[in-house]
Amino acid sequence: NKMGFFAEVGPLPVFVSKHAIPADMTFDQNSNPASYVSQVTDEQPVRIKPESEVRLRIVGTHFDANEIRAIGTIRDDYLGVV
C-alpha cells in the first residue's frame, strides 16, 4: 500500500516503509496490481509488486510473546528488485 510493503524472509515478515524506499520510486495505485514504480531508467520501469523478489537489509526487529517482526530498507546500494 502507499505506506510501504511487506516482504517475507523465510517465516519472518518484514515491513519496508515508504521512507525506506528510494525517493525515485512512487506508489502507483492505478496499476494492476498496485505497485511501487521507478522511472529512473530509460528502459522498462522497475516495479515492486506482489511476488517480486527484492534484496533488502533488516534494520530492526520486534519481539512479542508469539511473534517476531522486522523492519527493513531498500534505500541503499545494491538493494531493491533482483
C-alpha positions as a Markdown table, in Angstrom:
| # | Residue | x | y | z |
|---|---|---|---|---|
| 1 | Asn | 0.0 | 0.0 | 0.0 |
| 2 | Lys | 1.1 | 3.7 | 0.0 |
| 3 | Met | 2.6 | 3.3 | 3.5 |
| 4 | Gly | 5.1 | 0.6 | 2.3 |
| 5 | Phe | 5.1 | -3.1 | 1.6 |
| 6 | Phe | 5.6 | -6.4 | 3.4 |
| 7 | Ala | 8.2 | -8.9 | 2.4 |
| 8 | Glu | 8.8 | -12.4 | 3.7 |
| 9 | Val | 12.3 | -13.7 | 4.6 |
| 10 | Gly | 11.5 | -17.3 | 5.3 |
| 11 | Pro | 9.0 | -17.3 | 8.1 |
| 12 | Leu | 9.9 | -13.7 | 9.1 |
| 13 | Pro | 7.5 | -10.9 | 8.0 |
| 14 | Val | 9.5 | -7.7 | 7.1 |
| 15 | Phe | 7.8 | -4.3 | 6.7 |
| 16 | Val | 9.6 | -1.8 | 4.4 |
| 17 | Ser | 8.2 | 1.7 | 5.0 |
| 18 | Lys | 7.9 | 4.3 | 2.2 |
| 19 | His | 10.6 | 6.2 | 4.0 |
| 20 | Ala | 12.9 | 3.3 | 3.5 |
| 21 | Ile | 12.2 | 3.1 | -0.3 |
| 22 | Pro | 14.3 | 5.2 | -2.7 |
| 23 | Ala | 12.8 | 8.6 | -3.4 |
| 24 | Asp | 12.6 | 7.9 | -7.2 |
| 25 | Met | 10.1 | 5.1 | -6.5 |
| 26 | Thr | 6.4 | 6.2 | -6.3 |
| 27 | Phe | 3.3 | 4.2 | -5.4 |
| 28 | Asp | 1.1 | 3.6 | -8.4 |
| 29 | Gln | -2.4 | 2.6 | -7.1 |
| 30 | Asn | -3.8 | 2.6 | -10.6 |
| 31 | Ser | -1.6 | -0.2 | -11.8 |
| 32 | Asn | -2.9 | -3.7 | -11.6 |
| 33 | Pro | -1.7 | -4.9 | -9.1 |
| 34 | Ala | -0.8 | -1.8 | -7.2 |
| 35 | Ser | 3.0 | -1.4 | -7.1 |
| 36 | Tyr | 5.9 | 0.9 | -6.4 |
| 37 | Val | 7.4 | 2.1 | -9.7 |
| 38 | Ser | 10.8 | 3.7 | -10.6 |
| 39 | Gln | 11.1 | 5.7 | -13.7 |
| 40 | Val | 14.9 | 6.3 | -13.5 |
| 41 | Thr | 16.0 | 4.0 | -16.3 |
| 42 | Asp | 15.4 | 4.7 | -20.0 |
| 43 | Glu | 14.1 | 1.1 | -20.3 |
| 44 | Gln | 11.1 | -0.6 | -18.7 |
| 45 | Pro | 10.2 | 0.9 | -15.4 |
| 46 | Val | 11.3 | -1.1 | -12.3 |
| 47 | Arg | 8.3 | -2.4 | -10.3 |
| 48 | Ile | 7.9 | -3.8 | -6.9 |
| 49 | Lys | 4.6 | -5.8 | -6.9 |
| 50 | Pro | 3.3 | -8.8 | -5.1 |
| 51 | Glu | 5.6 | -11.8 | -5.6 |
| 52 | Ser | 8.5 | -9.6 | -6.6 |
| 53 | Glu | 11.9 | -10.7 | -5.3 |
| 54 | Val | 13.8 | -7.8 | -3.6 |
| 55 | Arg | 17.1 | -7.6 | -1.8 |
| 56 | Leu | 16.6 | -5.8 | 1.5 |
| 57 | Arg | 18.5 | -5.0 | 4.7 |
| 58 | Ile | 16.9 | -5.6 | 8.1 |
| 59 | Val | 17.3 | -2.6 | 10.3 |
| 60 | Gly | 15.3 | -3.6 | 13.3 |
| 61 | Thr | 13.3 | -6.4 | 14.9 |
| 62 | His | 10.4 | -6.5 | 17.3 |
| 63 | Phe | 9.6 | -9.5 | 19.6 |
| 64 | Asp | 6.2 | -10.3 | 21.0 |
| 65 | Ala | 5.3 | -13.4 | 23.1 |
| 66 | Asn | 4.1 | -15.3 | 20.0 |
| 67 | Glu | 5.6 | -13.4 | 17.1 |
| 68 | Ile | 8.8 | -11.8 | 15.6 |
| 69 | Arg | 8.6 | -8.9 | 13.1 |
| 70 | Ala | 11.2 | -6.9 | 11.4 |
| 71 | Ile | 11.7 | -3.5 | 9.7 |
| 72 | Gly | 13.7 | -3.4 | 6.5 |
| 73 | Thr | 15.1 | -0.9 | 4.0 |
| 74 | Ile | 15.9 | -1.0 | 0.3 |
| 75 | Arg | 17.3 | 2.6 | 0.3 |
| 76 | Asp | 21.0 | 1.6 | 0.0 |
| 77 | Asp | 23.4 | 0.5 | -2.8 |
| 78 | Tyr | 22.7 | -3.0 | -4.3 |
| 79 | Leu | 19.3 | -3.2 | -2.6 |
| 80 | Gly | 15.9 | -3.4 | -4.4 |
| 81 | Val | 14.4 | -5.6 | -7.1 |
| 82 | Val | 16.5 | -8.6 | -8.0 |
